[in-house]
Amino acid sequence: MSVDRDRVLRTFLPDGRLVSMPARAGKRRVLLEHIVTFFEPGVRYPESEVNLKLRAIYPADWVALRRYLVDERLLDRADGLYWRIGGYVEV
């Protein structure tokens, strides 16, 4: 089954804020790939800055959102720093 990216984003990010985390893996992946674009490739972010960005999107549980991004191999982390390792990059 194909996932309609625009529909997923309209449903779960109606005003740029995440209303809930999709239960289906395909929809969740679409959403996470969109959210990771808020992080520049090649830039290392301290955890506090990652938390601020994610809290603005999903104040209900930005910690879970951060964990999803790491688990889905869209962000990586070491020594309190996070950086983007996946997702779409416009060239």
N, C-alpha and C positions, 0 to 999 in steps of 0.2 A: 504494500500500500504506500503510495506516494503521499508526502506531507506537503500541504499548501503553506509555504513559508509566510506569505503575507497574511493569511488567515490566522495562523498561529500567533504572529506578532500582534495583530489587531485584538485577538482574544485575550492574550495573557499580558500584553503591554499596552493597554488602551491609551494611556496618557504618559507613556514613557516610564511608568512604574509597574513593576511586576505584581499582579494581583494574586497569583498562586503559581506553584511549581507544577507543571504538567506531569501526570503520572506515566504517560506513555513515553518511552525512550526516544522515539523519533521526534516527537514534538519538543521534548526537553532539549534534545540536541540542537534543533533549529533555534530555540530560544537562547541557549548557551553560546552558540556560534555568533549570534547577534550581540549579546552582551560583551563577549570578549573583544569586540571591535572598539570598545571604549579604552582599551589598553594598546599603546603603541608597540609594535614589534621592536625588539632591541633595547627597550627601556626597562630598567629594573626598578620596581616600586617597593617601598617599605610597606610592611603589613598595614600600618596605620592609614596609608593613602589608599590601598586596596579596599580596606574597610569603609572608608569615606565614600568611594565611588559606588561600591556595592550597596551600602546602606541607603544611598540616594535612590537606588533602583528598587530595592526590596527591604524596607525597614523591618518587616516582620521577622526575617531570618537571613540576614546577609552572611552569617557564618556558614550556613548550609549552602548558600549560593556559591561562596568561595570554595567550599569543599567539592561541589559539583564541578566547578571549572577545573580544579586540579585533578579530580578523578577521571574526567573526560579528556584529560591531556590537552587542555586548551591553555592552562596556566601551569607553570612549574614553580617550585619554591625551594629555597635553601638559605640558611642563616638569616631568617627574618625578611628575606627579599622574595618578590614574586616577579615573574616575567612571562610574557606571552610566548607560547610554543605551538599554537595551532589556530585554526579558523581561517576564514577568508581574508585575504590581503589584496586590496586594490592596487594595481600597478599602473 
